[in-house]
Amino acid sequence: MDNLMLIWDSLPALLKGMLVTLQLTFAFLGLGFLVGISIAFGQVYGNKLIKTVISVYEKIFRAIPALVLLFLFYFGAAFIGIKLSAFISACLAMGLRSSAYQSQIFRGAIQSVGKEQMMASRSIGMSQFKSIIYVILPQILRLSIPSWTNEFAIVLKDTSLVYALGITEMLRQGRYIIARTYGNSLLIYITAAVIYFILVFAGSKFFGLLEKKFKIPGYETKEEKEGVRAV
C-alpha cells in the first residue's frame, strides 16, 4: 500500500518532467530533421566538396558519444565566451547528432526513389530545386517514416542524458523525489521506465498509422514488398 501511495504521490512531478522530456524530444528531432534532410540532398546532389564536408560532419557527430557532445557544447560555449542555457546547449548537441543519423535515413530514401524521376521532371521543364520540392521530397518523407520511427524512439530515450546538465526532465525529477521522500529508488525508476515505455509505444503506434495512411500500392520499396521494415 505504501508503495502505491509513493507512486501516486510521485506521478505529478514525474509527469511534469515528462513534459520537459517531450519538449526536448521534439526540439532534437526538429533540428535534426531540418539539418538532416538538407545534408541528405547535399550528399546525393552536391558536388565533391559538399559531399566531403558533409561526410566529415557526419563522422564527427556519429563518432562522439552523446554525453561527451553535451559537455562539449555546454562547457565549450562558456569557454569561448558564449552564454548558452543548458536547454539550448542540449538542443544543439543532440539535435545536430540526430541530424547525422537522420541524413542517412533521408539519403537512403532519396536513392530509393531513383534518378529516373529527377530526369523525368527535368525533362518537362522543372528546375532541379522544383523537382526536389515537388517530386522527390514528398516521396522521401513517406518512405522515411519506418526508419524515422526508430530515430524517434532513440532520441526520446536519449533525452535522459541531459540529466547531466541539470535539466529537470523526468529522470532528474525522479532523483528529486527519491532525495525528498527517502523512497524506494527502484520503484521510482520503474515508474519512470513505464512512462518511457508508454511514450515510445504510443509514438511507434502513431507513426505506424501514419505509414499506413500514406502508403501507396505499387510504390513500395523492396523492403516493404518483402515485409521488412528498413532500419
Residue, then its C-alpha position, 0 to 999 in steps of 0.5 A: m500500500d505504501n508503495l502505491m501511495l509513493i507512486w501516486d504521490s510521485l506521478p505529478a512531478l514525474l509527469k511534469g518532467m515528462l513534459v520537459t522530456l517531450q519538449l526536448t524530444f521534439a526540439f532534437l528531432g526538429l533540428g535534426f530533421l531540418v539539418g538532416i534532410s538538407i545534408a541528405f540532398g547535399q550528399v546525393y546532389g552536391n558536388k565533391l566538396i559538399k559531399t566531403v564536408i558533409s561526410v566529415y560532419e557526419k563522422i564527427f557527430r556519429a563518432i562522439p558519444a552523446l554525453v561527451l557532445l553535451f559537455l562539449f557544447y555546454f562547457g565549450a560555449a562558456f569557454i569561448g565566451i558564449k552564454l548558452s542555457a543548458f536547454i539550448s546547449a542540449c538542443l544543439a548537441m543532440g539535435l545536430r547528432s540526430s541530424a547525422y543519423q537522420s541524413q542517412i535515413f533521408r539519403g537512403a530514401i532519396q536513392s530509393v526513389g531513383k534518378e529516373q524521376m529527377m530526369a523525368s521532371r527535368s525533362i518537362g521543364m522543372s528546375q532541379f530545386k522544383s523537382i526536389i520540392y515537388v517530386i522527390l521530397p514528398q516521396i522521401l518523407r513517406l518512405s522515411i517514416p519506418s526508419w524515422t520511427n526508430e530515430f524517434a524512439i532513440v532520441l526520446k530515450d536519449t533525452s535522459l542524458v541531459y540529466a547531466l546538465g541539470i535539466t529537470e526532465m523526468l529522470r532528474q525529477g525522479r532523483y528529486i523525489i527519491a532525495r525528498t521522500y527517502g523512497n524506494s529508488l527502484l520503484i521510482y525508476i520503474t515508474a519512470a521506465v513505464i512512462y518511457f515505455i508508454l511514450v515510445f509505444a504510443g509514438s511507434k503506434f502513431f507513426g505506424l498509422l501514419e505509414k499506413k495512411f500514406k502508403i501507396p500500392g505499387y510504390e513500395t520499396k523492396e523492403e516493404k514488398e518483402g515485409v521488412r521494415a528498413v532500419 
